[in-house]
């Protein structure tokens, strides 16, 4: 089917592997050995019906659903699809792997499968419940999430200063290599966060985990400000010379105020004084945290870390 060079193409199945490739033709080409029927449904309604489609839903039916066109996204079939390189694809499968390469935008979701994306040029959003996510050689805004798998990213850059990079897992490690977006956020509950590569000038990096380590590998001349909330042990291990601005231990338990001697005896009944804590302790997952502020070099980038049970390692590469 002939489509616009920047068309939006959607494809979903109940179960099966999905493979999407960008090519130099303004056409969609779909094939499947498992499907009984494939249809292209044009969603946009242009004034000129001869104009190439700008939005297309690829409907795949297996033998059990071919007679009922309302059963879209219910097929058990593996599908391969070629789309224009400038297209944005939205693909989903409940049980299967997804591979996308050479498109402008990629939205991908799988409940029980891995997602592999490379050479996306504008944006990536991907989520998997039971699988891992792999992204490389891409640019633009990125948002990745996995409940039970790892996330590995390599060679990602922004198109402009507004392109954020966000990644989160529940029980998987996060490994970032040469991510140059100006704002990077990585969160995990039961995993280790590792980032390797140069820092963006004036970039902001936020890392948070509960039980794993945070490992940052940076060039020897890296310049950054560090703001960390960490547990008492084991704390921070750094290859860099850090100038600590403040390092506050957990504040002692507050004591209730008592009335002045001259006021005693003038108040009938019990005296209940307010409890004042000037700098409250942050308590998460039964860990008492201390705050650390430090600077390395001239402090060009900002690194914010909240690690409730692991080590923060700052390594030279």
TINUKE-87043 format. One record per residue (C-alpha): residue number from 1; residue in three letters; x, y, z. Coordinates in Angstrom, 1 decimal. Layout:
BEGIN
REC NUM ala X Y Z .
...
***
This chain:
BEGIN
REC 1 unk 0.0 0.0 0.0 .
REC 2 unk 1.3 3.5 -0.9 .
REC 3 unk 1.5 5.8 2.1 .
REC 4 unk 2.9 9.1 3.2 .
REC 5 unk 6.6 9.2 3.8 .
REC 6 unk 5.9 10.1 7.5 .
REC 7 unk 2.9 7.9 8.0 .
REC 8 unk 1.8 6.5 11.3 .
REC 9 unk 1.4 2.7 11.1 .
REC 10 unk -0.2 0.5 13.9 .
REC 11 unk 0.1 -3.3 14.2 .
REC 12 unk -0.9 -5.6 17.0 .
REC 13 unk -1.4 -9.3 17.5 .
REC 14 unk -2.3 -11.5 20.5 .
REC 15 unk 0.8 -13.7 20.2 .
REC 16 unk 3.7 -13.8 17.8 .
REC 17 unk 7.0 -12.2 16.9 .
REC 18 unk 6.9 -8.7 15.2 .
REC 19 unk 9.7 -7.4 13.0 .
REC 20 unk 9.5 -3.9 11.5 .
REC 21 unk 12.1 -2.4 9.1 .
REC 22 unk 12.3 1.0 7.6 .
REC 23 unk 13.1 1.2 3.9 .
REC 24 unk 13.4 3.8 1.1 .
REC 25 unk 10.0 3.3 -0.4 .
REC 26 unk 6.8 5.2 0.4 .
REC 27 unk 5.0 1.9 0.8 .
REC 28 unk 3.9 -0.6 3.5 .
REC 29 unk 4.7 -4.2 2.8 .
REC 30 unk 3.4 -6.8 5.3 .
REC 31 unk 3.8 -10.6 5.2 .
REC 32 unk 3.0 -13.5 7.5 .
REC 33 unk 3.1 -17.2 7.1 .
REC 34 unk 0.7 -17.7 10.0 .
REC 35 unk -2.1 -15.2 9.1 .
REC 36 unk -5.1 -16.2 7.1 .
REC 37 unk -5.8 -12.6 6.1 .
REC 38 unk -4.1 -9.2 6.2 .
REC 39 unk -6.0 -5.9 5.7 .
REC 40 unk -4.9 -2.2 5.5 .
REC 41 unk -7.4 0.1 7.2 .
REC 42 unk -6.9 3.8 6.4 .
REC 43 unk -7.7 5.8 9.5 .
REC 44 unk -7.1 9.4 8.3 .
REC 45 unk -9.7 11.0 6.1 .
REC 46 unk -8.0 13.5 3.8 .
REC 47 unk -9.9 15.9 1.6 .
REC 48 unk -8.2 14.4 -1.5 .
REC 49 unk -8.8 10.6 -1.5 .
REC 50 unk -6.0 10.2 -4.0 .
REC 51 unk -3.5 11.5 -1.4 .
REC 52 unk -1.3 8.7 0.1 .
REC 53 unk -2.5 7.5 3.5 .
REC 54 unk -1.1 9.3 6.5 .
REC 55 unk -2.3 6.8 9.1 .
REC 56 unk -2.9 3.1 8.6 .
REC 57 unk -3.9 0.2 10.9 .
REC 58 unk -2.6 -3.1 9.8 .
REC 59 unk -5.2 -5.7 10.7 .
REC 60 unk -4.0 -9.3 10.9 .
REC 61 unk -6.4 -12.3 11.2 .
REC 62 unk -5.6 -15.9 11.8 .
REC 63 unk -7.9 -18.8 10.7 .
REC 64 unk -10.0 -18.5 13.9 .
REC 65 unk -10.8 -14.8 13.4 .
REC 66 unk -10.7 -14.2 9.6 .
REC 67 unk -14.5 -14.4 9.4 .
REC 68 unk -14.9 -11.6 12.1 .
REC 69 unk -13.1 -8.4 11.2 .
REC 70 unk -13.9 -7.0 14.7 .
REC 71 unk -11.3 -9.4 16.2 .
REC 72 unk -8.3 -7.2 15.4 .
REC 73 unk -5.3 -7.7 17.7 .
REC 74 unk -6.5 -11.3 18.5 .
REC 75 unk -4.4 -13.2 15.9 .
REC 76 unk -1.8 -15.7 16.8 .
REC 77 unk 0.7 -14.9 14.1 .
REC 78 unk 4.3 -13.7 13.5 .
REC 79 unk 4.5 -10.7 11.2 .
REC 80 unk 7.2 -8.9 9.3 .
REC 81 unk 6.5 -5.4 8.0 .
REC 82 unk 8.4 -2.8 5.9 .
REC 83 unk 7.5 0.9 6.3 .
REC 84 unk 9.0 4.2 5.0 .
REC 85 unk 12.1 5.2 6.9 .
REC 86 unk 10.3 8.4 8.0 .
REC 87 unk 7.3 6.6 9.5 .
REC 88 unk 6.3 6.2 13.1 .
REC 89 unk 5.2 2.7 14.1 .
REC 90 unk 3.0 1.5 17.0 .
REC 91 unk 3.3 -2.2 17.5 .
REC 92 unk 2.1 -4.5 20.3 .
REC 93 unk 2.0 -8.2 21.1 .
REC 94 unk 1.0 -9.9 24.4 .
REC 95 unk 3.4 -12.9 23.9 .
REC 96 unk 6.3 -12.4 21.6 .
REC 97 unk 9.5 -10.5 20.8 .
REC 98 unk 9.5 -7.2 18.9 .
REC 99 unk 12.3 -5.9 16.7 .
REC 100 unk 12.2 -2.5 15.1 .
REC 101 unk 15.0 -0.9 13.0 .
REC 102 unk 15.4 2.2 10.8 .
REC 103 unk 12.2 4.2 11.5 .
REC 104 unk 11.6 7.7 12.7 .
REC 105 unk 9.4 6.9 15.8 .
REC 106 unk 8.9 3.6 17.6 .
REC 107 unk 6.2 2.7 20.2 .
REC 108 unk 6.4 -0.9 21.3 .
REC 109 unk 4.8 -3.0 23.9 .
REC 110 unk 5.0 -6.7 24.9 .
REC 111 unk 3.8 -8.5 28.0 .
REC 112 unk 6.1 -11.5 27.7 .
REC 113 unk 8.8 -10.8 25.2 .
REC 114 unk 12.0 -8.8 24.6 .
REC 115 unk 12.0 -5.5 22.6 .
REC 116 unk 15.0 -4.6 20.4 .
REC 117 unk 15.1 -1.2 18.7 .
REC 118 unk 17.9 0.4 16.7 .
REC 119 unk 18.4 3.4 14.4 .
REC 120 unk 15.2 5.2 15.5 .
REC 121 unk 15.7 8.9 14.5 .
REC 122 unk 13.0 10.9 16.5 .
REC 123 unk 11.6 9.1 19.5 .
REC 124 unk 11.3 5.7 21.3 .
REC 125 unk 8.7 4.5 23.8 .
REC 126 unk 8.9 0.9 24.8 .
REC 127 unk 7.5 -1.2 27.7 .
REC 128 unk 7.6 -4.9 28.6 .
REC 129 unk 6.3 -6.7 31.7 .
REC 130 unk 8.3 -10.0 31.4 .
REC 131 unk 11.0 -9.1 29.0 .
REC 132 unk 14.1 -7.0 28.5 .
REC 133 unk 14.6 -3.9 26.3 .
REC 134 unk 17.6 -3.2 24.1 .
REC 135 unk 18.1 0.2 22.4 .
REC 136 unk 21.0 1.4 20.3 .
REC 137 unk 22.2 3.9 17.7 .
REC 138 unk 19.1 6.1 18.1 .
REC 139 unk 18.2 9.7 18.7 .
REC 140 unk 15.4 11.9 20.1 .
REC 141 unk 13.2 11.5 23.2 .
REC 142 unk 13.3 8.1 24.9 .
REC 143 unk 11.0 6.4 27.5 .
REC 144 unk 11.7 2.8 28.5 .
REC 145 unk 10.2 0.6 31.2 .
REC 146 unk 10.4 -3.1 32.1 .
REC 147 unk 9.0 -4.9 35.1 .
REC 148 unk 11.0 -8.2 35.0 .
REC 149 unk 13.8 -7.6 32.6 .
REC 150 unk 17.0 -5.6 32.1 .
REC 151 unk 17.3 -2.5 30.0 .
REC 152 unk 20.5 -2.0 27.9 .
REC 153 unk 21.0 1.2 25.9 .
REC 154 unk 24.0 2.2 23.7 .
REC 155 unk 24.7 5.3 21.6 .
REC 156 unk 21.6 7.5 22.1 .
REC 157 unk 21.7 11.3 21.4 .
REC 158 unk 19.2 14.1 21.5 .
REC 159 unk 17.8 16.0 18.5 .
REC 160 unk 17.3 19.1 20.7 .
REC 161 unk 17.5 20.3 24.3 .
REC 162 unk 14.0 19.1 25.0 .
REC 163 unk 14.7 15.4 24.3 .
REC 164 unk 14.6 13.7 27.7 .
REC 165 unk 15.7 10.1 28.5 .
REC 166 unk 13.8 8.2 31.0 .
REC 167 unk 14.1 4.5 32.0 .
REC 168 unk 12.7 2.4 34.8 .
REC 169 unk 12.6 -1.2 36.0 .
REC 170 unk 11.3 -3.2 38.9 .
REC 171 unk 13.6 -6.1 39.2 .
REC 172 unk 16.1 -5.6 36.4 .
REC 173 unk 19.5 -3.9 35.9 .
REC 174 unk 19.8 -0.7 33.9 .
REC 175 unk 22.9 -0.3 31.7 .
REC 176 unk 23.5 3.0 29.8 .
REC 177 unk 26.4 3.5 27.5 .
REC 178 unk 27.1 6.8 25.7 .
REC 179 unk 23.7 8.5 26.4 .
REC 180 unk 24.1 12.2 25.6 .
REC 181 unk 20.6 13.5 26.2 .
REC 182 unk 20.6 16.6 28.4 .
REC 183 unk 18.3 15.1 31.0 .
REC 184 unk 18.6 11.5 32.1 .
REC 185 unk 16.4 9.7 34.7 .
REC 186 unk 16.9 6.1 35.7 .
REC 187 unk 14.9 4.3 38.4 .
REC 188 unk 14.9 0.7 39.6 .
REC 189 unk 13.7 -1.1 42.7 .
REC 190 unk 15.8 -4.3 42.8 .
REC 191 unk 18.6 -3.6 40.3 .
REC 192 unk 21.9 -2.0 39.6 .
REC 193 unk 22.1 1.3 37.6 .
REC 194 unk 25.3 1.6 35.4 .
REC 195 unk 26.0 4.6 33.2 .
REC 196 unk 29.2 4.9 31.1 .
REC 197 unk 30.3 7.8 28.9 .
REC 198 unk 30.8 11.6 28.9 .
REC 199 unk 28.4 13.9 30.6 .
REC 200 unk 26.4 16.5 28.6 .
REC 201 unk 27.4 20.0 29.5 .
REC 202 unk 24.8 21.5 31.9 .
REC 203 unk 23.1 18.1 31.8 .
REC 204 unk 21.0 16.7 34.7 .
REC 205 unk 21.2 13.1 35.7 .
REC 206 unk 18.9 11.5 38.3 .
REC 207 unk 19.4 7.9 39.5 .
REC 208 unk 17.3 6.1 42.1 .
REC 209 unk 17.3 2.5 43.4 .
REC 210 unk 16.5 0.6 46.5 .
REC 211 unk 18.8 -2.4 46.8 .
REC 212 unk 21.4 -2.2 44.1 .
REC 213 unk 24.4 -0.1 43.3 .
REC 214 unk 24.8 3.0 41.2 .
REC 215 unk 27.9 2.9 39.1 .
REC 216 unk 28.9 5.9 37.0 .
REC 217 unk 31.9 5.6 34.6 .
REC 218 unk 33.0 9.0 33.4 .
REC 219 unk 36.0 10.5 31.6 .
REC 220 unk 38.9 11.6 33.9 .
REC 221 unk 38.1 15.3 33.2 .
REC 222 unk 34.4 15.0 34.1 .
REC 223 unk 32.9 18.1 35.8 .
REC 224 unk 29.8 17.8 37.9 .
REC 225 unk 27.9 18.6 41.1 .
REC 226 unk 26.8 15.7 43.2 .
REC 227 unk 23.7 15.7 45.3 .
REC 228 unk 23.1 12.3 47.0 .
REC 229 unk 20.9 10.7 49.6 .
REC 230 unk 22.6 7.5 50.6 .
REC 231 unk 22.6 5.0 53.4 .
REC 232 unk 25.3 5.1 56.1 .
REC 233 unk 27.1 2.0 54.7 .
REC 234 unk 28.7 1.5 52.3 .
REC 235 unk 28.3 5.0 51.0 .
REC 236 unk 30.3 6.6 48.1 .
REC 237 unk 33.4 5.2 46.5 .
REC 238 unk 35.0 7.7 44.1 .
REC 239 unk 38.0 7.8 41.8 .
REC 240 unk 37.4 11.6 41.5 .
REC 241 unk 38.6 14.2 43.9 .
REC 242 unk 35.4 15.5 45.4 .
REC 243 unk 35.0 18.7 47.4 .
REC 244 unk 32.4 18.0 49.9 .
REC 245 unk 30.2 21.0 50.5 .
REC 246 unk 28.0 19.4 53.2 .
REC 247 unk 27.8 16.0 54.7 .
REC 248 unk 25.0 15.7 57.2 .
REC 249 unk 24.6 12.7 59.5 .
REC 250 unk 21.1 11.6 60.5 .
REC 251 unk 19.8 14.2 63.0 .
REC 252 unk 19.4 13.0 66.6 .
REC 253 unk 16.0 12.3 67.9 .
REC 254 unk 14.3 15.5 68.8 .
REC 255 unk 13.5 16.2 72.5 .
REC 256 unk 10.3 17.9 73.5 .
REC 257 unk 10.7 21.4 74.8 .
REC 258 unk 10.0 22.0 78.5 .
REC 259 unk 8.6 25.2 79.9 .
REC 260 unk 11.0 27.8 81.5 .
REC 261 unk 11.4 27.5 85.3 .
REC 262 unk 9.5 30.7 85.9 .
REC 263 unk 6.5 29.4 84.0 .
REC 264 unk 6.2 26.2 86.0 .
REC 265 unk 3.3 26.0 88.4 .
REC 266 unk 1.4 28.6 86.5 .
REC 267 unk -0.2 26.2 84.0 .
REC 268 unk -2.8 23.7 85.2 .
REC 269 unk -2.8 20.3 83.6 .
REC 270 unk -0.1 18.6 81.5 .
REC 271 unk 2.1 20.7 79.3 .
REC 272 unk 2.5 19.3 75.7 .
REC 273 unk 5.3 21.0 73.9 .
REC 274 unk 5.8 20.8 70.1 .
REC 275 unk 8.5 18.5 68.6 .
REC 276 unk 10.7 20.4 66.2 .
REC 277 unk 13.1 18.8 63.8 .
REC 278 unk 15.0 21.3 61.8 .
REC 279 unk 16.3 18.9 59.1 .
REC 280 unk 14.0 15.9 58.9 .
REC 281 unk 15.4 12.5 58.3 .
REC 282 unk 14.4 10.7 55.1 .
REC 283 unk 13.4 7.1 55.9 .
REC 284 unk 12.6 4.8 53.0 .
REC 285 unk 12.5 1.0 53.1 .
REC 286 unk 13.8 1.1 56.7 .
REC 287 unk 17.0 2.8 55.7 .
REC 288 unk 18.1 6.1 57.4 .
REC 289 unk 19.7 8.3 54.8 .
REC 290 unk 22.3 11.0 54.9 .
REC 291 unk 22.7 13.8 52.5 .
REC 292 unk 25.9 14.5 50.6 .
REC 293 unk 26.7 17.5 48.4 .
REC 294 unk 29.9 17.7 46.6 .
REC 295 unk 31.6 19.2 43.5 .
REC 296 unk 34.1 17.9 41.0 .
REC 297 unk 35.9 20.4 38.7 .
REC 298 unk 33.7 23.4 37.9 .
REC 299 unk 30.4 21.5 38.4 .
REC 300 unk 29.1 21.7 34.8 .
REC 301 unk 26.6 18.8 35.0 .
REC 302 unk 24.4 17.9 37.9 .
REC 303 unk 24.1 14.3 39.3 .
REC 304 unk 21.3 13.5 41.7 .
REC 305 unk 21.4 10.1 43.4 .
REC 306 unk 19.1 8.4 45.9 .
REC 307 unk 20.4 4.9 46.9 .
REC 308 unk 18.8 3.2 49.8 .
REC 309 unk 20.9 0.1 50.2 .
REC 310 unk 23.7 0.0 47.7 .
REC 311 unk 27.1 1.6 47.0 .
REC 312 unk 27.6 4.7 44.8 .
REC 313 unk 30.7 4.2 42.7 .
REC 314 unk 32.2 7.0 40.6 .
REC 315 unk 34.8 5.5 38.3 .
REC 316 unk 37.2 7.1 35.8 .
REC 317 unk 37.3 5.6 32.3 .
***
